[in-house]
C-alpha cells in the first residue's frame, strides 16, 4: 500500500499524527508523530498507518497482493 495510488489518502487521514504521542531520547515530545518534526506525511515511510488501514479493510491487502503478483509475473492474476 505504501507504493500504491492509495498512499496519500491513507497518510492524509493518519490517526497517529492526530492522537499518538512519542518522545525522543531526551524525553521531549515528538510532533507530528513518531517520525519526528521533519516528517513528510506526503511521503510517509512509517508502516503503522498502513498496517492500521489493512486491519480496517482486508480487501486492500488482497488488492495489493494481486497487483504485486501481476507485476511479478507480467500477466493478469484474476479477471
Secondary structure, DSSP 8 states (H G I E B T S, - for coil): -TTSTTHHHHHHT-HHHHH--EE-TTS-EESSSTT-TT--GGG---SHHHHHHHHH-HHHHHHHHHHHHHHHHTS-S--
